[in-house]
Amino acid sequence: MSDSIRPKYWGTISWDGYDGRHDGEFTILRYKLDYLMEDLDYYLNQYSNRNPYVSCASVEDEKGESQDITDSAKKFLQSINKEENNGK
């Protein structure tokens, strides 16, 4: 399947700095929703010392139209983190 007709899943992780000098963000693109969620979780853990958060997530269809899935992504990530913490 060509990249131009596959849905694209975007996610951005952000962190706030102090004194406005150390803030930043990291955006990823994946072609499956499962991969996006898996990688958002990975990078939230990878950058945990920066107090990261999911600032936005979206899906873009083959026509280039986007739909915001930020709230759904945040809820999903919270649920898997609760499951991981309950298992410890």
CNS distance restraints for C-alpha pairs under 8 A (distance, minus, plus):
assign (resid   1 and name CA) (resid   5 and name CA) 7.05 0.50 0.50
assign (resid   1 and name CA) (resid   6 and name CA) 6.81 0.50 0.50
assign (resid   2 and name CA) (resid   6 and name CA) 6.52 0.50 0.50
assign (resid   4 and name CA) (resid  62 and name CA) 6.22 0.50 0.50
assign (resid   5 and name CA) (resid  61 and name CA) 7.48 0.50 0.50
assign (resid   5 and name CA) (resid  62 and name CA) 4.53 0.50 0.50
assign (resid   5 and name CA) (resid  63 and name CA) 7.89 0.50 0.50
assign (resid   6 and name CA) (resid  31 and name CA) 6.94 0.50 0.50
assign (resid   6 and name CA) (resid  61 and name CA) 7.00 0.50 0.50
assign (resid   6 and name CA) (resid  62 and name CA) 5.99 0.50 0.50
assign (resid   7 and name CA) (resid  31 and name CA) 6.20 0.50 0.50
assign (resid   7 and name CA) (resid  32 and name CA) 7.68 0.50 0.50
assign (resid   7 and name CA) (resid  59 and name CA) 6.68 0.50 0.50
assign (resid   7 and name CA) (resid  60 and name CA) 5.57 0.50 0.50
assign (resid   7 and name CA) (resid  61 and name CA) 4.67 0.50 0.50
assign (resid   7 and name CA) (resid  62 and name CA) 5.94 0.50 0.50
assign (resid   8 and name CA) (resid  29 and name CA) 6.75 0.50 0.50
assign (resid   8 and name CA) (resid  30 and name CA) 6.10 0.50 0.50
assign (resid   8 and name CA) (resid  31 and name CA) 5.02 0.50 0.50
assign (resid   8 and name CA) (resid  32 and name CA) 7.33 0.50 0.50
assign (resid   8 and name CA) (resid  59 and name CA) 5.57 0.50 0.50
assign (resid   8 and name CA) (resid  60 and name CA) 5.04 0.50 0.50
assign (resid   8 and name CA) (resid  61 and name CA) 6.61 0.50 0.50
assign (resid   9 and name CA) (resid  29 and name CA) 5.70 0.50 0.50
assign (resid   9 and name CA) (resid  30 and name CA) 5.17 0.50 0.50
assign (resid   9 and name CA) (resid  31 and name CA) 5.84 0.50 0.50
assign (resid   9 and name CA) (resid  32 and name CA) 6.64 0.50 0.50
assign (resid   9 and name CA) (resid  33 and name CA) 6.26 0.50 0.50
assign (resid   9 and name CA) (resid  36 and name CA) 6.55 0.50 0.50
assign (resid   9 and name CA) (resid  57 and name CA) 7.37 0.50 0.50
assign (resid   9 and name CA) (resid  58 and name CA) 5.81 0.50 0.50
assign (resid   9 and name CA) (resid  59 and name CA) 4.48 0.50 0.50
assign (resid   9 and name CA) (resid  60 and name CA) 6.40 0.50 0.50
assign (resid  10 and name CA) (resid  27 and name CA) 7.09 0.50 0.50
assign (resid  10 and name CA) (resid  28 and name CA) 5.77 0.50 0.50
assign (resid  10 and name CA) (resid  29 and name CA) 4.71 0.50 0.50
assign (resid  10 and name CA) (resid  30 and name CA) 6.52 0.50 0.50
assign (resid  10 and name CA) (resid  36 and name CA) 7.29 0.50 0.50
assign (resid  10 and name CA) (resid  57 and name CA) 5.39 0.50 0.50
assign (resid  10 and name CA) (resid  58 and name CA) 5.22 0.50 0.50
assign (resid  10 and name CA) (resid  59 and name CA) 6.23 0.50 0.50
assign (resid  10 and name CA) (resid  60 and name CA) 7.93 0.50 0.50
assign (resid  11 and name CA) (resid  27 and name CA) 5.59 0.50 0.50
assign (resid  11 and name CA) (resid  28 and name CA) 5.39 0.50 0.50
assign (resid  11 and name CA) (resid  29 and name CA) 6.69 0.50 0.50
assign (resid  11 and name CA) (resid  36 and name CA) 6.99 0.50 0.50
assign (resid  11 and name CA) (resid  40 and name CA) 7.06 0.50 0.50
assign (resid  11 and name CA) (resid  54 and name CA) 7.34 0.50 0.50
assign (resid  11 and name CA) (resid  55 and name CA) 7.91 0.50 0.50
assign (resid  11 and name CA) (resid  56 and name CA) 5.82 0.50 0.50
assign (resid  11 and name CA) (resid  57 and name CA) 4.20 0.50 0.50
assign (resid  11 and name CA) (resid  58 and name CA) 6.58 0.50 0.50
assign (resid  12 and name CA) (resid  25 and name CA) 6.60 0.50 0.50
assign (resid  12 and name CA) (resid  26 and name CA) 5.52 0.50 0.50
assign (resid  12 and name CA) (resid  27 and name CA) 4.19 0.50 0.50
assign (resid  12 and name CA) (resid  28 and name CA) 6.40 0.50 0.50
assign (resid  12 and name CA) (resid  54 and name CA) 5.89 0.50 0.50
assign (resid  12 and name CA) (resid  55 and name CA) 5.70 0.50 0.50
assign (resid  12 and name CA) (resid  56 and name CA) 5.34 0.50 0.50
assign (resid  12 and name CA) (resid  57 and name CA) 6.30 0.50 0.50
assign (resid  13 and name CA) (resid  25 and name CA) 5.45 0.50 0.50
assign (resid  13 and name CA) (resid  26 and name CA) 5.20 0.50 0.50
assign (resid  13 and name CA) (resid  27 and name CA) 6.36 0.50 0.50
assign (resid  13 and name CA) (resid  40 and name CA) 7.37 0.50 0.50
assign (resid  13 and name CA) (resid  43 and name CA) 7.72 0.50 0.50
assign (resid  13 and name CA) (resid  44 and name CA) 7.20 0.50 0.50
assign (resid  13 and name CA) (resid  52 and name CA) 6.28 0.50 0.50
assign (resid  13 and name CA) (resid  53 and name CA) 5.50 0.50 0.50
assign (resid  13 and name CA) (resid  54 and name CA) 4.52 0.50 0.50
assign (resid  13 and name CA) (resid  55 and name CA) 5.66 0.50 0.50
assign (resid  13 and name CA) (resid  56 and name CA) 7.36 0.50 0.50
assign (resid  14 and name CA) (resid  23 and name CA) 7.58 0.50 0.50
assign (resid  14 and name CA) (resid  24 and name CA) 5.70 0.50 0.50
assign (resid  14 and name CA) (resid  25 and name CA) 4.07 0.50 0.50
assign (resid  14 and name CA) (resid  26 and name CA) 6.38 0.50 0.50
assign (resid  14 and name CA) (resid  52 and name CA) 5.43 0.50 0.50
assign (resid  14 and name CA) (resid  53 and name CA) 5.53 0.50 0.50
assign (resid  14 and name CA) (resid  54 and name CA) 6.30 0.50 0.50
assign (resid  14 and name CA) (resid  55 and name CA) 5.88 0.50 0.50
assign (resid  15 and name CA) (resid  23 and name CA) 5.50 0.50 0.50
assign (resid  15 and name CA) (resid  24 and name CA) 5.52 0.50 0.50
assign (resid  15 and name CA) (resid  25 and name CA) 6.27 0.50 0.50
assign (resid  15 and name CA) (resid  50 and name CA) 6.03 0.50 0.50
assign (resid  15 and name CA) (resid  51 and name CA) 6.03 0.50 0.50
assign (resid  15 and name CA) (resid  52 and name CA) 4.53 0.50 0.50
assign (resid  15 and name CA) (resid  53 and name CA) 6.40 0.50 0.50
assign (resid  16 and name CA) (resid  20 and name CA) 7.72 0.50 0.50
assign (resid  16 and name CA) (resid  22 and name CA) 6.92 0.50 0.50
assign (resid  16 and name CA) (resid  23 and name CA) 4.41 0.50 0.50
assign (resid  16 and name CA) (resid  24 and name CA) 6.71 0.50 0.50
assign (resid  16 and name CA) (resid  50 and name CA) 7.63 0.50 0.50
assign (resid  16 and name CA) (resid  51 and name CA) 7.63 0.50 0.50
assign (resid  16 and name CA) (resid  52 and name CA) 7.65 0.50 0.50
assign (resid  17 and name CA) (resid  21 and name CA) 5.98 0.50 0.50
assign (resid  17 and name CA) (resid  22 and name CA) 4.11 0.50 0.50
assign (resid  17 and name CA) (resid  23 and name CA) 3.99 0.50 0.50
assign (resid  17 and name CA) (resid  24 and name CA) 7.53 0.50 0.50
assign (resid  17 and name CA) (resid  50 and name CA) 7.93 0.50 0.50
assign (resid  18 and name CA) (resid  22 and name CA) 6.05 0.50 0.50
assign (resid  18 and name CA) (resid  23 and name CA) 7.33 0.50 0.50
assign (resid  28 and name CA) (resid  36 and name CA) 7.74 0.50 0.50
assign (resid  29 and name CA) (resid  36 and name CA) 7.32 0.50 0.50
assign (resid  30 and name CA) (resid  35 and name CA) 6.30 0.50 0.50
assign (resid  30 and name CA) (resid  36 and name CA) 5.56 0.50 0.50
assign (resid  31 and name CA) (resid  35 and name CA) 7.40 0.50 0.50
assign (resid  31 and name CA) (resid  36 and name CA) 7.78 0.50 0.50
assign (resid  32 and name CA) (resid  36 and name CA) 6.46 0.50 0.50
assign (resid  33 and name CA) (resid  37 and name CA) 6.29 0.50 0.50
assign (resid  34 and name CA) (resid  38 and name CA) 6.10 0.50 0.50
assign (resid  35 and name CA) (resid  39 and name CA) 6.01 0.50 0.50
assign (resid  36 and name CA) (resid  40 and name CA) 5.98 0.50 0.50
assign (resid  37 and name CA) (resid  41 and name CA) 6.17 0.50 0.50
assign (resid  37 and name CA) (resid  73 and name CA) 6.98 0.50 0.50
assign (resid  37 and name CA) (resid  76 and name CA) 7.94 0.50 0.50
assign (resid  37 and name CA) (resid  77 and name CA) 7.16 0.50 0.50
assign (resid  38 and name CA) (resid  42 and name CA) 6.26 0.50 0.50
assign (resid  39 and name CA) (resid  43 and name CA) 6.08 0.50 0.50
assign (resid  40 and name CA) (resid  44 and name CA) 6.03 0.50 0.50
assign (resid  40 and name CA) (resid  54 and name CA) 7.75 0.50 0.50
assign (resid  41 and name CA) (resid  45 and name CA) 6.37 0.50 0.50
assign (resid  41 and name CA) (resid  77 and name CA) 6.60 0.50 0.50
assign (resid  42 and name CA) (resid  46 and name CA) 6.06 0.50 0.50
assign (resid  43 and name CA) (resid  47 and name CA) 5.95 0.50 0.50
assign (resid  44 and name CA) (resid  48 and name CA) 5.79 0.50 0.50
assign (resid  44 and name CA) (resid  52 and name CA) 5.93 0.50 0.50
assign (resid  44 and name CA) (resid  53 and name CA) 6.90 0.50 0.50
assign (resid  47 and name CA) (resid  51 and name CA) 7.18 0.50 0.50
assign (resid  47 and name CA) (resid  52 and name CA) 6.40 0.50 0.50
assign (resid  48 and name CA) (resid  52 and name CA) 6.12 0.50 0.50
assign (resid  54 and name CA) (resid  70 and name CA) 7.46 0.50 0.50
assign (resid  54 and name CA) (resid  74 and name CA) 6.74 0.50 0.50
assign (resid  55 and name CA) (resid  70 and name CA) 7.32 0.50 0.50
assign (resid  56 and name CA) (resid  68 and name CA) 7.64 0.50 0.50
assign (resid  56 and name CA) (resid  69 and name CA) 7.61 0.50 0.50
assign (resid  56 and name CA) (resid  70 and name CA) 4.96 0.50 0.50
assign (resid  57 and name CA) (resid  68 and name CA) 6.15 0.50 0.50
assign (resid  57 and name CA) (resid  69 and name CA) 5.29 0.50 0.50
assign (resid  57 and name CA) (resid  70 and name CA) 4.45 0.50 0.50
assign (resid  57 and name CA) (resid  73 and name CA) 6.89 0.50 0.50
assign (resid  58 and name CA) (resid  66 and name CA) 6.38 0.50 0.50
assign (resid  58 and name CA) (resid  67 and name CA) 5.44 0.50 0.50
assign (resid  58 and name CA) (resid  68 and name CA) 4.47 0.50 0.50
assign (resid  58 and name CA) (resid  69 and name CA) 4.92 0.50 0.50
assign (resid  58 and name CA) (resid  70 and name CA) 6.54 0.50 0.50
assign (resid  59 and name CA) (resid  66 and name CA) 5.50 0.50 0.50
assign (resid  59 and name CA) (resid  67 and name CA) 5.39 0.50 0.50
assign (resid  59 and name CA) (resid  68 and name CA) 6.74 0.50 0.50
assign (resid  59 and name CA) (resid  69 and name CA) 6.97 0.50 0.50
assign (resid  60 and name CA) (resid  64 and name CA) 5.62 0.50 0.50
assign (resid  60 and name CA) (resid  65 and name CA) 5.40 0.50 0.50
assign (resid  60 and name CA) (resid  66 and name CA) 4.26 0.50 0.50
assign (resid  60 and name CA) (resid  67 and name CA) 6.50 0.50 0.50
assign (resid  61 and name CA) (resid  65 and name CA) 5.53 0.50 0.50
assign (resid  61 and name CA) (resid  66 and name CA) 6.50 0.50 0.50
assign (resid  69 and name CA) (resid  73 and name CA) 6.10 0.50 0.50
assign (resid  70 and name CA) (resid  74 and name CA) 6.19 0.50 0.50
assign (resid  71 and name CA) (resid  75 and name CA) 6.20 0.50 0.50
assign (resid  72 and name CA) (resid  76 and name CA) 6.11 0.50 0.50
assign (resid  73 and name CA) (resid  77 and name CA) 6.11 0.50 0.50
assign (resid  74 and name CA) (resid  78 and name CA) 6.11 0.50 0.50
assign (resid  75 and name CA) (resid  79 and name CA) 6.19 0.50 0.50
assign (resid  76 and name CA) (resid  80 and name CA) 6.37 0.50 0.50
assign (resid  77 and name CA) (resid  81 and name CA) 6.15 0.50 0.50
assign (resid  78 and name CA) (resid  82 and name CA) 6.17 0.50 0.50
assign (resid  79 and name CA) (resid  83 and name CA) 6.32 0.50 0.50
assign (resid  80 and name CA) (resid  84 and name CA) 6.16 0.50 0.50
assign (resid  81 and name CA) (resid  85 and name CA) 6.12 0.50 0.50
assign (resid  82 and name CA) (resid  86 and name CA) 6.06 0.50 0.50
assign (resid  83 and name CA) (resid  87 and name CA) 6.33 0.50 0.50
assign (resid  84 and name CA) (resid  88 and name CA) 6.81 0.50 0.50
